[in-house]
Amino acid sequence: MSSNRIRRASALAFLSLAALVTVPSTASAAALPACQHFYTGTIPERGVSGGHGPGVEAPAYSVSSRLPAPTGVSGGLGADGKVTFTFAKVPGAVAYRAFRNGQALQWISDWGQPSFLVTDPKPCQNAHYQLYAMKAEDNSAASLGQISTSFQLNAANRLAPFSIPKGTTYNYRVSAYNDVAQTALGYNAGSGICAVDARIIPWGTRLFVPGYGHCYAADIGSWIKDDILDVWLPPGNQADNWGIQRLNLTVE
């Protein structure tokens, strides 16, 4: 619960990739090391305690007013063991950020280039690569565009769009938090936002959580790993009252 949680990663922080294993130049996508959770400390066992929701269904989180996500993503795994890809300019954007599994990978300023290059020097298996455009280089929540779909390496070592099919269900332990700040993605935390293990559920995925409502994956957390999801509830005792519930989540 929120009183016991380690504070989630800041949207302004770049998480270190140094601990990941270097990929041999002969590796294929299938031979890459497994992607590790960004938090390497001990995560306490989080047993199901039960609880109850706020009684009001969280609405679908809207991103329609934000800059569109970058398109034209092209690239893949090279003989040097690095994943590189380019993407097209978004009108109105002055900068871009690239992420891997919810971890900041690269910041790119727009100096008038026709396209932009992202490099991951130490990739891992089945990683989710995502991007957004920015209206300003201040990283404020209002300047951040829509997060792109995930791109994953396919059998040909090329990046291809990936999304979880609608109707997919997950049986997860669902906890709650009430931080009033920017999420790791950079949007302001609020009703309809949830934190996920971004190695499994990419940002931008929409889910329905029984007893809570709609949630938009836009955050991560140190204790949010594997089959745990964290829904946002307002300051007060609602997060504590939620407890830890085991629920069937549905991708919308």
Secondary structure as UniProt FT lines:
FT   HELIX           2..4
FT   TURN            11..12
FT   TURN            18..19
FT   TURN            25..26
FT   HELIX           29..31
FT   TURN            64..65
FT   STRAND          74..77
FT   TURN            79..80
FT   STRAND          83..88
FT   TURN            91..92
FT   STRAND          95..100
FT   TURN            101..102
FT   STRAND          103..109
FT   STRAND          115..120
FT   STRAND          129..134
FT   TURN            137..138
FT   HELIX           141..143
FT   STRAND          150..153
FT   TURN            155..156
FT   STRAND          158..162
FT   TURN            166..167
FT   STRAND          169..177
FT   TURN            191..192
FT   STRAND          193..195
FT   TURN            198..200
FT   TURN            203..204
FT   STRAND          206..209
FT   TURN            210..212
FT   STRAND          213..219
FT   TURN            222..223
FT   STRAND          228..232
FT   HELIX           238..242
FT   STRAND          244..251
//
